[in-house]
């Protein structure tokens, strides 16, 4: 997975550019990471919509 610093995660979630170069290193492909995050978001949305 991708390891994020809090500052970088905040910028990413807000759609903002990073203030400087990133020290992040991918341990899986970008597609794998995007797919995993998409699954987390979808599960959270389902949870919020069902009230469970």
N, CA, C and O atoms as a Tinker XYZ file with bonds, in Angstrom:
   208  protein
     1  N      0.841000   -1.187000    0.000000    73     2
     2  CA     0.000000    0.000000    0.000000    64     1     3
     3  C      0.879000    1.240000    0.000000    63     2     4     5
     4  O      2.107000    1.167000   -0.023000    81     3
     5  N      0.227000    2.337000    0.026000    73     3     6
     6  CA     0.893000    3.629000    0.021000    64     5     7
     7  C      0.944000    4.159000    1.438000    63     6     8     9
     8  O     -0.069000    4.181000    2.137000    81     7
     9  N      2.104000    4.579000    1.855000    73     7    10
    10  CA     2.234000    5.173000    3.173000    64     9    11
    11  C      2.187000    6.686000    3.020000    63    10    12    13
    12  O      2.964000    7.265000    2.262000    81    11
    13  N      1.278000    7.316000    3.739000    73    11    14
    14  CA     1.108000    8.761000    3.634000    64    13    15
    15  C      1.435000    9.457000    4.935000    63    14    16    17
    16  O      1.160000    8.939000    6.018000    81    15
    17  N      2.015000   10.616000    4.825000    73    15    18
    18  CA     2.113000   11.492000    5.974000    64    17    19
    19  C      0.779000   12.216000    6.065000    63    18    20    21
    20  O      0.098000   12.377000    5.053000    81    19
    21  N      0.395000   12.652000    7.248000    73    19    22
    22  CA    -0.900000   13.301000    7.432000    64    21    23
    23  C     -1.031000   14.515000    6.518000    63    22    24    25
    24  O     -2.080000   14.702000    5.902000    81    23
    25  N     -0.011000   15.331000    6.416000    73    23    26
    26  CA    -0.057000   16.516000    5.578000    64    25    27
    27  C     -0.305000   16.145000    4.113000    63    26    28    29
    28  O     -1.103000   16.793000    3.436000    81    27
    29  N      0.363000   15.124000    3.635000    73    27    30
    30  CA     0.189000   14.699000    2.249000    64    29    31
    31  C     -1.200000   14.106000    2.040000    63    30    32    33
    32  O     -1.822000   14.348000    1.006000    81    31
    33  N     -1.687000   13.345000    2.990000    73    31    34
    34  CA    -3.029000   12.767000    2.876000    64    33    35
    35  C     -4.075000   13.870000    2.822000    63    34    36    37
    36  O     -5.027000   13.791000    2.046000    81    35
    37  N     -3.901000   14.894000    3.644000    73    35    38
    38  CA    -4.849000   16.008000    3.661000    64    37    39
    39  C     -4.857000   16.730000    2.326000    63    38    40    41
    40  O     -5.924000   17.046000    1.800000    81    39
    41  N     -3.699000   16.990000    1.779000    73    39    42
    42  CA    -3.613000   17.652000    0.471000    64    41    43
    43  C     -4.266000   16.780000   -0.603000    63    42    44    45
    44  O     -5.015000   17.283000   -1.441000    81    43
    45  N     -3.983000   15.481000   -0.579000    73    43    46
    46  CA    -4.535000   14.566000   -1.572000    64    45    47
    47  C     -6.060000   14.553000   -1.505000    63    46    48    49
    48  O     -6.727000   14.649000   -2.534000    81    47
    49  N     -6.618000   14.433000   -0.288000    73    47    50
    50  CA    -8.068000   14.346000   -0.126000    64    49    51
    51  C     -8.755000   15.649000   -0.531000    63    50    52    53
    52  O     -9.905000   15.635000   -0.970000    81    51
    53  N     -8.055000   16.774000   -0.384000    73    51    54
    54  CA    -8.631000   18.065000   -0.756000    64    53    55
    55  C     -8.385000   18.399000   -2.228000    63    54    56    57
    56  O     -8.862000   19.418000   -2.726000    81    55
    57  N     -7.640000   17.537000   -2.920000    73    55    58
    58  CA    -7.349000   17.787000   -4.325000    64    57    59
    59  C     -6.368000   18.930000   -4.530000    63    58    60    61
    60  O     -6.379000   19.589000   -5.570000    81    59
    61  N     -5.516000   19.163000   -3.529000    73    59    62
    62  CA    -4.555000   20.253000   -3.600000    64    61    63
    63  C     -3.177000   19.726000   -3.981000    63    62    64    65
    64  O     -2.855000   18.575000   -3.690000    81    63
    65  N     -2.370000   20.545000   -4.622000    73    63    66
    66  CA    -0.998000   20.111000   -4.922000    64    65    67
    67  C     -0.179000   20.054000   -3.637000    63    66    68    69
    68  O     -0.450000   20.779000   -2.679000    81    67
    69  N      0.806000   19.198000   -3.633000    73    67    70
    70  CA     1.686000   19.113000   -2.473000    64    69    71
    71  C      2.567000   20.362000   -2.418000    63    70    72    73
    72  O      2.932000   20.917000   -3.454000    81    71
    73  N      2.903000   20.797000   -1.211000    73    71    74
    74  CA     3.724000   21.991000   -1.088000    64    73    75
    75  C      5.180000   21.761000   -1.493000    63    74    76    77
    76  O      5.926000   22.724000   -1.673000    81    75
    77  N      5.581000   20.540000   -1.634000    73    75    78
    78  CA     6.957000   20.233000   -2.027000    64    77    79
    79  C      7.055000   18.803000   -2.497000    63    78    80    81
    80  O      6.042000   18.112000   -2.602000    81    79
    81  N      8.265000   18.345000   -2.783000    73    79    82
    82  CA     8.446000   16.954000   -3.228000    64    81    83
    83  C      7.975000   15.961000   -2.173000    63    82    84    85
    84  O      8.113000   16.198000   -0.973000    81    83
    85  N      7.430000   14.871000   -2.627000    73    83    86
    86  CA     6.932000   13.843000   -1.726000    64    85    87
    87  C      8.002000   12.785000   -1.481000    63    86    88    89
    88  O      8.777000   12.444000   -2.374000    81    87
    89  N      8.026000   12.280000   -0.267000    73    87    90
    90  CA     8.936000   11.191000    0.085000    64    89    91
    91  C      8.229000    9.847000    0.014000    63    90    92    93
    92  O      8.803000    8.825000    0.389000    81    91
    93  N      6.990000    9.836000   -0.462000    73    91    94
    94  CA     6.192000    8.612000   -0.531000    64    93    95
    95  C      6.754000    7.660000   -1.587000    63    94    96    97
    96  O      7.175000    8.075000   -2.666000    81    95
    97  N      6.748000    6.392000   -1.247000    73    95    98
    98  CA     7.183000    5.350000   -2.179000    64    97    99
    99  C      6.063000    4.339000   -2.314000    63    98   100   101
   100  O      5.495000    3.903000   -1.313000    81    99
   101  N      5.739000    3.962000   -3.537000    73    99   102
   102  CA     4.697000    2.973000   -3.789000    64   101   103
   103  C      5.246000    1.581000   -3.541000    63   102   104   105
   104  O      6.354000    1.253000   -3.967000    81   103
   105  N      4.451000    0.751000   -2.839000    73   103   106
   106  CA     4.831000   -0.651000   -2.659000    64   105   107
   107  C      3.944000   -1.563000   -3.500000    63   106   108   109
   108  O      4.192000   -2.764000   -3.610000    81   107
   109  N      2.907000   -0.971000   -4.090000    73   107   110
   110  CA     2.037000   -1.664000   -5.038000    64   109   111
   111  C      1.799000   -0.714000   -6.191000    63   110   112   113
   112  O      2.156000    0.461000   -6.119000    81   111
   113  N      1.199000   -1.217000   -7.250000    73   111   114
   114  CA     0.941000   -0.341000   -8.393000    64   113   115
   115  C     -0.101000    0.713000   -8.030000    63   114   116   117
   116  O     -0.904000    0.523000   -7.117000    81   115
   117  N     -0.074000    1.808000   -8.747000    73   115   118
   118  CA    -1.040000    2.879000   -8.504000    64   117   119
   119  C     -2.469000    2.376000   -8.694000    63   118   120   121
   120  O     -3.363000    2.755000   -7.938000    81   119
   121  N     -2.690000    1.534000   -9.690000    73   119   122
   122  CA    -4.034000    0.982000   -9.914000    64   121   123
   123  C     -4.503000    0.142000   -8.727000    63   122   124   125
   124  O     -5.668000    0.217000   -8.339000    81   123
   125  N     -3.606000   -0.656000   -8.151000    73   123   126
   126  CA    -3.959000   -1.463000   -6.985000    64   125   127
   127  C     -4.342000   -0.577000   -5.797000    63   126   128   129
   128  O     -5.306000   -0.858000   -5.085000    81   127
   129  N     -3.583000    0.482000   -5.599000    73   127   130
   130  CA    -3.858000    1.387000   -4.484000    64   129   131
   131  C     -5.174000    2.121000   -4.707000    63   130   132   133
   132  O     -5.981000    2.236000   -3.784000    81   131
   133  N     -5.399000    2.617000   -5.919000    73   131   134
   134  CA    -6.657000    3.307000   -6.222000    64   133   135
   135  C     -7.853000    2.373000   -6.027000    63   134   136   137
   136  O     -8.887000    2.781000   -5.499000    81   135
   137  N     -7.706000    1.140000   -6.448000    73   135   138
   138  CA    -8.777000    0.164000   -6.295000    64   137   139
   139  C     -9.069000   -0.102000   -4.816000    63   138   140   141
   140  O    -10.228000   -0.196000   -4.413000    81   139
   141  N     -8.018000   -0.220000   -4.018000    73   139   142
   142  CA    -8.200000   -0.451000   -2.585000    64   141   143
   143  C     -8.899000    0.740000   -1.927000    63   142   144   145
   144  O     -9.811000    0.552000   -1.121000    81   143
   145  N     -8.484000    1.953000   -2.262000    73   143   146
   146  CA    -9.125000    3.144000   -1.698000    64   145   147
   147  C    -10.569000    3.244000   -2.168000    63   146   148   149
   148  O    -11.447000    3.614000   -1.388000    81   147
   149  N    -10.825000    2.922000   -3.416000    73   147   150
   150  CA   -12.196000    2.956000   -3.938000    64   149   151
   151  C    -13.075000    2.011000   -3.139000    63   150   152   153
   152  O    -14.220000    2.339000   -2.826000    81   151
   153  N    -12.546000    0.837000   -2.807000    73   151   154
   154  CA   -13.294000   -0.127000   -2.002000    64   153   155
   155  C    -13.597000    0.413000   -0.613000    63   154   156   157
   156  O    -14.693000    0.210000   -0.091000    81   155
   157  N    -12.627000    1.104000   -0.010000    73   155   158
   158  CA   -12.839000    1.703000    1.309000    64   157   159
   159  C    -13.936000    2.765000    1.233000    63   158   160   161
   160  O    -14.832000    2.801000    2.077000    81   159
   161  N    -13.863000    3.623000    0.226000    73   159   162
   162  CA   -14.852000    4.700000    0.070000    64   161   163
   163  C    -16.241000    4.112000   -0.168000    63   162   164   165
   164  O    -17.215000    4.562000    0.436000    81   163
   165  N    -16.340000    3.116000   -1.038000    73   163   166
   166  CA   -17.643000    2.516000   -1.334000    64   165   167
   167  C    -18.237000    1.842000   -0.098000    63   166   168   169
   168  O    -19.436000    1.955000    0.158000    81   167
   169  N    -17.405000    1.149000    0.660000    73   167   170
   170  CA   -17.891000    0.498000    1.880000    64   169   171
   171  C    -18.378000    1.544000    2.882000    63   170   172   173
   172  O    -19.397000    1.345000    3.544000    81   171
   173  N    -17.660000    2.641000    2.991000    73   171   174
   174  CA   -18.059000    3.708000    3.912000    64   173   175
   175  C    -19.372000    4.348000    3.459000    63   174   176   177
   176  O    -20.243000    4.630000    4.282000    81   175
   177  N    -19.512000    4.576000    2.163000    73   175   178
   178  CA   -20.753000    5.161000    1.639000    64   177   179
   179  C    -21.936000    4.236000    1.900000    63   178   180   181
   180  O    -23.004000    4.695000    2.306000    81   179
   181  N    -21.757000    2.942000    1.671000    73   179   182
   182  CA   -22.820000    1.983000    1.929000    64   181   183
   183  C    -23.187000    1.984000    3.412000    63   182   184   185
   184  O    -24.366000    1.938000    3.766000    81   183
   185  N    -22.191000    2.035000    4.259000    73   183   186
   186  CA   -22.415000    2.061000    5.706000    64   185   187
   187  C    -23.222000    3.311000    6.098000    63   186   188   189
   188  O    -24.148000    3.228000    6.904000    81   187
   189  N    -22.869000    4.446000    5.532000    73   187   190
   190  CA   -23.566000    5.692000    5.864000    64   189   191
   191  C    -25.000000    5.685000    5.329000    63   190   192   193
   192  O    -25.908000    6.202000    5.980000    81   191
   193  N    -25.200000    5.109000    4.162000    73   191   194
   194  CA   -26.550000    5.097000    3.559000    64   193   195
   195  C    -27.487000    4.112000    4.253000    63   194   196   197
   196  O    -28.698000    4.329000    4.288000    81   195
   197  N    -26.938000    3.037000    4.801000    73   195   198
   198  CA   -27.796000    2.049000    5.463000    64   197   199
   199  C    -27.991000    2.336000    6.937000    63   198   200   201
   200  O    -28.888000    1.782000    7.572000    81   199
   201  N    -27.140000    3.211000    7.488000    73   199   202
   202  CA   -27.249000    3.542000    8.909000    64   201   203
   203  C    -26.773000    2.435000    9.818000    63   202   204   205
   204  O    -27.088000    2.444000   11.008000    81   203
   205  N    -26.023000    1.479000    9.294000    73   203   206
   206  CA   -25.524000    0.363000   10.114000    64   205   207
   207  C    -24.291000    0.773000   10.884000    63   206   208
   208  O    -23.731000   -0.033000   11.627000    81   207
